[in-house]
Amino acid sequence: MMQGIIGKRVTMSDLNKKAFDPINVTRSSMPSFEEYCEEIRELWQTRWLTNSGVKHRQLQSELESFLGVSHVELFTNGHMALELLIQAMGLTGEVITTPFTFASTTTAIVRNGLTPVFCDIDPNTYTIDASRIESLITERTSAIIPVHVYGNICDVERIDRIAKKHGLAVIYDAAHTFGEAYKGRGVGSFGDASMFSFHATKVFNTIEGGCVCFSDDRLCEILPALRNFGIKAKDEAEYCGANAKMNEFCAAMGLCNLRHVDEEIEKRKAVVEYYNERLGGIKGIRLNPVQPDVKSNYAYYPVVFDEKVFGAGRDAVLEALAEHGIMARKYFYPLTSAFPAFNGKYDTSLTPVALDVSSRVLTLPLYADMTRSDVDRICAVITGINGEVTA
Ligand code: T4K
């Protein structure tokens, strides 16, 4: 059920009045206040607020069915899920990954004492260019950690073949792909394991939260221990773990949001289709079509500008939108390999496609209850820049 209004198109003169509320890059999906209160009511009786409580266990089991995977383990956020998963899998040496991602992917690798080896991305999907992986494998390589970016799924079949041939583990950063499927199979079931983020800004949120999906039963023992200080039984830490447990209030938010997530994705789809209608014909703007065989979750709306053809570059568009209260974001600029945290250790020119896309991409606002007039307002600024002002 779209709440969107089929509004009249917004003109540049309307925009100049600046009489609009800000539009952020996204807005959290939430259940009704009453639904959430009902979900947390029993916590006032049980006083069991964290440490694998009832809500935690219920969400874990509902997610296993929803995602179509053998095992789910919940964490306090997606980042800790990934970091502890890497630890649990005992990776060593070098890990092949991409720099076109959020800080989390690369820092999870580095904080495990591993060396990220950056592979370039595919110019159409922005995910790892699987044809380049084999040339980066050395005797120190233990794994591939690709990222499903914006809801675009990596070339999972080719990555699987390469990993099998070279005896490498595969962990997907699937932070952006909750609820997606490839050829009818849940995206979390590819590779050895996948991490989903349930951050407030994601398609499905638990306020803060995340999970790991996997099929290897051996991980069922170590992952819960690692998120609980490394303690397996009582009192003694068997592993060097962390505190990364999901609390009951977050799990309760997840139980509520899970009831509505299919409907939320449908609403996102309608927003994306309307954006595509408005921006589709404009020269110099590359949209992000849904890939063949993919059931998309419409997580983000990235557009890539060709300055020479469009007449303005990404930064100029970002500025113009901001002047009208529209907060688009440069996900992902700069590349993680250029982060000051890594002291110039990595050469960004070795991933030229990633470097180029990152200098030209802009993520436009997208959330389930965005209206058509919100989209009109955003597109009017963009078309206004290149002279295609609506009448
Ligand atoms: N891997 C990848 C590929 C990722 O993209 C991420 C996270 C991770 C791993 C790690 O997963 P987590 O550990 O986060 O579970 C945001 C998110 O914090 C982050 O989760 C996300 N990726 C990243 C792409 O975006 P910021 O710094 O851009 O968020 P912020 O605070 O500027 O929020 C953006 C907009 O969202 C705000 O303008 C308004 C809206 N918003 C924000 C919050 C916090 C809401 O509507 N409600 C909220 O509660 O990082």
Boltz pocket constraint, residues with backbone or C-beta under 6 A from the ligand:
constraints:
  - pocket:
      binder: B
      contacts: [[A, 24], [A, 25], [A, 26], [A, 27], [A, 28], [A, 77], [A, 78], [A, 79], [A, 80], [A, 101], [A, 102], [A, 104], [A, 105], [A, 147], [A, 148], [A, 173], [A, 175], [A, 176], [A, 196], [A, 197], [A, 198], [A, 199], [A, 200], [A, 201], [A, 209], [A, 210], [A, 327], [A, 331]]
      max_distance: 6.0
